[in-house]
Amino acid sequence: MKRLIMGLVWFVVLYFGIMGVAGALVGSAAGSGGKSFNQGYQFGYAAGQEFGKKYGTVVLLIAVGGAMLGTFTGALPGTKPKAK
């Protein structure tokens, strides 16, 4: 039961981590072309939203697959099976 809960925790961490980092990179690249702070913020926000709409499903599948693989193999912290 503990491994299942830790697998779900790792899924959430992976999903939000990947989306956060990717959205920040895309948003900062798009926002750097603005002439003012507010214009750059608007460009970056729009680019981050577009990234989420376009690649959100792919990131979701990567997070699910990574969490499942890491949990079943015991590679992620907190998911090692008990010694028998």
LOTIVEX-651773 format. One line per field, with one value per atom (N, C-alpha, C, O): atom name; x, y, z. Coordinates in Angstrom, 3 decimals. Example, Ala and Ser with C-alpha at 12.3 -4.5 7.8 and 13.67 -1.06 7.14 Angstrom:
<nodes>
name (N | CA | C | O | N | CA | C | O) $
c1 (13.190 | 12.300 | 13.200 | 14.236 | 12.850 | 13.670 | 12.900 | 13.409) $
c2 (-5.690 | -4.500 | -3.300 | -3.319 | -2.250 | -1.060 | 0.030 | 1.138) $
c3 (7.800 | 7.800 | 7.800 | 8.465 | 7.080 | 7.140 | 7.870 | 8.039) $
</nodes>
This chain:
<nodes>
name (N | CA | C | O | N | CA | C | O | N | CA | C | O | N | CA | C | O | N | CA | C | O | N | CA | C | O | N | CA | C | O | N | CA | C | O | N | CA | C | O | N | CA | C | O | N | CA | C | O | N | CA | C | O | N | CA | C | O | N | CA | C | O | N | CA | C | O | N | CA | C | O | N | CA | C | O | N | CA | C | O | N | CA | C | O | N | CA | C | O | N | CA | C | O | N | CA | C | O | N | CA | C | O | N | CA | C | O | N | CA | C | O | N | CA | C | O | N | CA | C | O | N | CA | C | O | N | CA | C | O | N | CA | C | O | N | CA | C | O | N | CA | C | O | N | CA | C | O | N | CA | C | O | N | CA | C | O | N | CA | C | O | N | CA | C | O | N | CA | C | O | N | CA | C | O | N | CA | C | O | N | CA | C | O | N | CA | C | O | N | CA | C | O | N | CA | C | O | N | CA | C | O | N | CA | C | O | N | CA | C | O | N | CA | C | O | N | CA | C | O | N | CA | C | O | N | CA | C | O | N | CA | C | O | N | CA | C | O | N | CA | C | O | N | CA | C | O | N | CA | C | O | N | CA | C | O | N | CA | C | O | N | CA | C | O | N | CA | C | O | N | CA | C | O | N | CA | C | O | N | CA | C | O | N | CA | C | O | N | CA | C | O | N | CA | C | O | N | CA | C | O | N | CA | C | O | N | CA | C | O | N | CA | C | O | N | CA | C | O | N | CA | C | O | N | CA | C | O | N | CA | C | O | N | CA | C | O | N | CA | C | O | N | CA | C | O | N | CA | C | O | N | CA | C | O | N | CA | C | O | N | CA | C | O | N | CA | C | O | N | CA | C | O | N | CA | C | O) $
c1 (0.823 | 0.000 | 0.871 | 0.551 | 1.984 | 2.879 | 3.491 | 3.639 | 3.846 | 4.435 | 3.434 | 3.821 | 2.168 | 1.139 | 0.984 | 0.909 | 0.937 | 0.810 | 2.039 | 1.909 | 3.215 | 4.433 | 4.472 | 4.983 | 3.941 | 3.851 | 2.956 | 3.274 | 1.836 | 0.946 | 1.611 | 1.458 | 2.344 | 3.064 | 4.100 | 4.244 | 4.818 | 5.821 | 5.182 | 5.761 | 4.001 | 3.303 | 3.014 | 3.270 | 2.481 | 2.160 | 3.431 | 3.441 | 4.493 | 5.755 | 6.295 | 6.717 | 6.279 | 6.787 | 5.935 | 6.473 | 4.619 | 3.738 | 3.912 | 4.168 | 3.774 | 3.883 | 5.310 | 5.515 | 6.288 | 7.676 | 7.984 | 8.573 | 7.586 | 7.832 | 7.058 | 7.610 | 5.777 | 4.969 | 5.494 | 5.501 | 5.925 | 6.436 | 7.727 | 7.874 | 8.658 | 9.945 | 9.751 | 10.277 | 8.997 | 8.781 | 8.009 | 8.351 | 6.984 | 6.222 | 7.066 | 6.924 | 7.945 | 8.832 | 9.818 | 10.083 | 10.357 | 11.300 | 10.622 | 11.147 | 9.465 | 8.736 | 8.273 | 8.398 | 7.745 | 7.257 | 8.352 | 8.157 | 9.511 | 10.599 | 11.170 | 11.566 | 11.215 | 11.696 | 10.741 | 11.180 | 9.445 | 8.467 | 8.386 | 8.200 | 8.523 | 8.396 | 9.589 | 9.494 | 10.718 | 11.908 | 11.802 | 12.594 | 10.825 | 10.663 | 9.796 | 9.611 | 9.262 | 8.387 | 9.164 | 10.316 | 8.532 | 9.191 | 9.097 | 9.914 | 8.103 | 7.966 | 7.722 | 7.507 | 7.761 | 7.531 | 6.148 | 6.008 | 5.129 | 3.761 | 3.562 | 2.879 | 4.146 | 4.021 | 4.749 | 4.236 | 5.930 | 6.664 | 5.907 | 5.890 | 5.279 | 4.472 | 3.314 | 3.037 | 2.638 | 1.502 | 1.950 | 1.288 | 3.067 | 3.594 | 3.965 | 3.633 | 4.650 | 5.067 | 3.899 | 3.897 | 2.901 | 1.713 | 0.989 | 0.593 | 0.817 | 0.132 | 0.911 | 0.312 | 2.234 | 3.053 | 2.977 | 2.910 | 2.986 | 2.855 | 1.515 | 1.443 | 0.450 | -0.882 | -0.944 | -1.511 | -0.370 | -0.374 | 0.429 | 0.035 | 1.550 | 2.345 | 1.525 | 1.539 | 0.818 | -0.008 | -1.104 | -1.373 | -1.736 | -2.794 | -2.231 | -2.841 | -1.069 | -0.509 | 0.175 | 0.020 | 0.926 | 1.738 | 1.317 | 2.016 | 0.206 | -0.229 | -0.465 | -0.105 | -1.066 | -1.346 | -0.055 | 0.069 | 0.894 | 2.178 | 2.900 | 3.436 | 2.912 | 3.559 | 2.838 | 3.482 | 1.524 | 0.746 | 1.150 | 1.363 | 1.254 | 1.642 | 3.069 | 3.356 | 3.960 | 5.344 | 5.389 | 6.121 | 4.619 | 4.606 | 4.007 | 4.524 | 2.922 | 2.310 | 3.282 | 3.496 | 3.870 | 4.812 | 6.037 | 6.479 | 6.587 | 7.765 | 7.472 | 8.277 | 6.323 | 5.947 | 5.690 | 6.102 | 5.015 | 4.741 | 6.033 | 6.262 | 6.864 | 8.119 | 9.020 | 9.586 | 9.146 | 9.985 | 9.461 | 10.241 | 8.131 | 7.543 | 7.689 | 8.063 | 7.398 | 7.465 | 8.892 | 9.117 | 9.860 | 11.254 | 11.892 | 12.951 | 11.266 | 11.817 | 12.913 | 13.685 | 12.993 | 14.048 | 13.789 | 14.735 | 12.531 | 12.204 | 12.284 | 11.943 | 12.731 | 12.814 | 11.455 | 10.438 | 11.457 | 10.235 | 9.460 | 8.383 | 9.964 | 9.211 | 9.912 | 9.473 | 10.992 | 11.671 | 10.798 | 10.202 | 10.728 | 9.926 | 10.589 | 11.804 | 9.745 | 10.266 | 11.090 | 10.748 | 12.175 | 13.005 | 12.249 | 11.581 | 12.366 | 11.645 | 12.540 | 12.106) $
c2 (-1.189 | 0.000 | 1.258 | 2.244 | 1.213 | 2.360 | 2.640 | 3.799 | 1.586 | 1.772 | 2.421 | 3.258 | 2.061 | 2.646 | 4.136 | 4.951 | 4.484 | 5.891 | 6.678 | 7.788 | 6.117 | 6.800 | 6.919 | 7.905 | 5.930 | 6.018 | 7.169 | 7.881 | 7.356 | 8.476 | 9.815 | 10.786 | 9.857 | 11.080 | 11.402 | 12.558 | 10.390 | 10.616 | 11.047 | 11.853 | 10.525 | 10.975 | 12.465 | 13.199 | 12.917 | 14.342 | 15.183 | 16.223 | 14.740 | 15.476 | 15.562 | 16.630 | 14.451 | 14.448 | 15.327 | 16.103 | 15.213 | 15.979 | 17.480 | 18.224 | 17.916 | 19.350 | 19.854 | 21.003 | 19.010 | 19.411 | 19.633 | 20.648 | 18.683 | 18.811 | 19.987 | 20.784 | 20.105 | 21.206 | 22.556 | 23.525 | 22.626 | 23.883 | 24.318 | 25.478 | 23.392 | 23.722 | 24.050 | 25.050 | 23.212 | 23.455 | 24.752 | 25.521 | 25.000 | 26.237 | 27.457 | 28.487 | 27.351 | 28.473 | 28.745 | 29.899 | 27.683 | 27.866 | 28.468 | 29.397 | 27.939 | 28.453 | 29.878 | 30.740 | 30.127 | 31.450 | 32.496 | 33.629 | 32.119 | 33.089 | 33.380 | 34.511 | 32.366 | 32.602 | 33.523 | 34.423 | 33.301 | 34.140 | 35.534 | 36.520 | 35.618 | 36.898 | 37.810 | 39.007 | 37.264 | 38.096 | 39.093 | 40.032 | 38.894 | 39.803 | 41.008 | 41.866 | 41.094 | 42.214 | 43.493 | 43.462 | 44.617 | 45.911 | 46.407 | 47.220 | 45.919 | 46.293 | 45.023 | 43.943 | 45.180 | 44.022 | 43.430 | 42.214 | 44.274 | 43.784 | 43.096 | 42.075 | 43.639 | 43.017 | 41.670 | 40.694 | 41.618 | 40.358 | 39.328 | 38.147 | 39.765 | 38.865 | 38.289 | 37.092 | 39.140 | 38.677 | 37.680 | 36.665 | 37.961 | 37.029 | 35.697 | 34.634 | 35.759 | 34.538 | 33.724 | 32.497 | 34.405 | 33.716 | 33.005 | 31.849 | 33.686 | 33.093 | 31.889 | 30.877 | 31.994 | 30.882 | 29.683 | 28.539 | 29.937 | 28.851 | 28.156 | 26.931 | 28.922 | 28.333 | 27.486 | 26.394 | 27.979 | 27.242 | 25.945 | 24.910 | 26.012 | 24.801 | 23.760 | 22.581 | 24.187 | 23.264 | 22.617 | 21.423 | 23.407 | 22.854 | 21.882 | 20.853 | 22.213 | 21.414 | 20.140 | 19.077 | 20.244 | 19.122 | 18.562 | 17.709 | 19.010 | 18.541 | 17.041 | 16.389 | 16.493 | 15.056 | 14.251 | 13.202 | 14.731 | 14.036 | 14.024 | 12.995 | 15.157 | 15.243 | 14.341 | 13.703 | 14.285 | 13.404 | 11.946 | 11.219 | 11.518 | 10.133 | 9.845 | 8.759 | 10.805 | 10.621 | 10.503 | 9.669 | 11.323 | 11.279 | 9.970 | 9.376 | 9.514 | 8.240 | 7.095 | 6.249 | 7.071 | 6.004 | 6.008 | 4.955 | 7.187 | 7.275 | 6.865 | 6.180 | 7.279 | 6.909 | 5.408 | 4.771 | 4.847 | 3.403 | 2.600 | 1.677 | 2.948 | 2.225 | 2.361 | 1.377 | 3.583 | 3.803 | 3.126 | 2.688 | 3.039 | 2.387 | 0.869 | 0.222 | 0.310 | -1.152 | -1.677 | -2.785 | -0.895 | -1.336 | -0.958 | -1.481 | -0.062 | 0.378 | 1.415 | 1.646 | 2.040 | 3.009 | 4.359 | 5.081 | 4.710 | 5.990 | 5.870 | 4.827 | 6.931 | 6.872 | 6.573 | 7.154 | 5.669 | 5.289 | 4.179 | 3.823 | 3.610 | 2.577 | 1.228 | 0.321 | 1.085 | -0.218 | -1.259 | -0.984 | -2.457 | -3.492 | -3.947 | -3.851 | -4.442 | -4.941 | -6.203 | -7.040 | -6.326 | -7.529 | -8.694 | -8.559 | -9.835 | -11.038 | -11.909 | -12.949) $
c3 (0.000 | 0.000 | 0.000 | -0.665 | 0.759 | 0.824 | -0.548 | -0.936 | -1.281 | -2.617 | -3.563 | -4.378 | -3.478 | -4.336 | -4.041 | -4.961 | -2.770 | -2.387 | -2.842 | -3.358 | -2.654 | -3.093 | -4.625 | -5.156 | -5.323 | -6.782 | -7.214 | -8.166 | -6.518 | -6.827 | -6.505 | -7.246 | -5.402 | -5.049 | -6.122 | -6.521 | -6.588 | -7.623 | -8.941 | -9.668 | -9.258 | -10.458 | -10.381 | -11.336 | -9.251 | -9.079 | -9.170 | -9.828 | -8.518 | -8.552 | -9.983 | -10.428 | -10.689 | -12.061 | -12.972 | -13.763 | -12.870 | -13.756 | -13.541 | -14.488 | -12.301 | -12.037 | -12.226 | -12.618 | -11.952 | -12.168 | -13.642 | -14.012 | -14.481 | -15.920 | -16.489 | -17.248 | -16.129 | -16.657 | -16.172 | -16.931 | -14.936 | -14.395 | -15.068 | -15.454 | -15.207 | -15.829 | -17.303 | -17.791 | -18.019 | -19.447 | -19.679 | -20.577 | -18.889 | -19.021 | -18.728 | -19.387 | -17.742 | -17.422 | -18.548 | -18.885 | -19.126 | -20.231 | -21.460 | -22.073 | -21.810 | -22.969 | -22.709 | -23.578 | -21.532 | -21.188 | -21.136 | -21.577 | -20.595 | -20.528 | -21.907 | -22.192 | -22.764 | -24.129 | -24.885 | -25.601 | -24.727 | -25.428 | -24.805 | -25.518 | -23.510 | -22.825 | -22.981 | -22.709 | -23.417 | -23.547 | -24.699 | -24.780 | -25.595 | -26.724 | -26.417 | -27.281 | -25.213 | -24.853 | -24.623 | -24.190 | -24.915 | -24.736 | -23.296 | -22.863 | -22.556 | -21.154 | -20.342 | -20.892 | -19.033 | -18.169 | -18.400 | -18.532 | -18.449 | -18.621 | -19.962 | -20.040 | -21.006 | -22.316 | -22.333 | -22.880 | -21.741 | -21.651 | -20.833 | -21.181 | -19.748 | -18.924 | -19.730 | -19.657 | -20.499 | -21.298 | -22.366 | -22.582 | -23.031 | -24.039 | -23.397 | -23.922 | -22.269 | -21.580 | -21.071 | -21.175 | -20.518 | -20.018 | -21.159 | -21.017 | -22.279 | -23.425 | -23.961 | -24.327 | -24.008 | -24.498 | -23.547 | -23.996 | -22.253 | -21.282 | -21.372 | -21.278 | -21.552 | -21.714 | -22.983 | -22.974 | -24.054 | -25.320 | -25.197 | -25.734 | -24.489 | -24.259 | -23.505 | -23.859 | -22.475 | -21.693 | -22.519 | -22.383 | -23.376 | -24.232 | -25.262 | -25.553 | -25.811 | -26.897 | -26.398 | -26.998 | -25.307 | -24.839 | -23.491 | -22.944 | -22.942 | -21.628 | -21.573 | -20.593 | -22.618 | -22.651 | -22.740 | -22.108 | -23.515 | -23.643 | -22.298 | -21.884 | -21.627 | -20.315 | -19.314 | -18.481 | -19.388 | -18.508 | -18.711 | -17.741 | -19.961 | -20.243 | -19.801 | -19.297 | -19.986 | -19.529 | -18.006 | -17.472 | -17.311 | -15.846 | -15.343 | -14.397 | -15.967 | -15.566 | -15.824 | -14.957 | -17.016 | -17.350 | -16.461 | -16.001 | -16.216 | -15.354 | -13.923 | -13.292 | -13.410 | -12.040 | -11.935 | -10.965 | -12.924 | -12.887 | -12.996 | -12.216 | -13.952 | -14.138 | -12.911 | -12.434 | -12.407 | -11.234 | -9.980 | -9.135 | -9.857 | -8.692 | -8.778 | -7.800 | -9.935 | -10.062 | -9.984 | -9.497 | -10.456 | -10.370 | -9.036 | -8.689 | -8.290 | -7.015 | -7.175 | -6.244 | -8.337 | -8.610 | -7.950 | -7.636 | -7.735 | -7.114 | -5.587 | -5.028 | -4.919 | -3.463 | -2.825 | -3.202 | -1.868 | -1.164 | -1.828 | -1.349 | -2.922 | -3.642 | -3.676 | -4.382 | -2.925 | -2.924 | -2.224 | -1.182 | -2.809 | -2.147 | -0.841 | -0.665 | 0.060 | 1.335 | 1.107 | 0.271 | 1.858 | 1.777 | 2.385 | 3.410 | 1.735 | 2.241 | 3.055 | 3.551) $
</nodes>
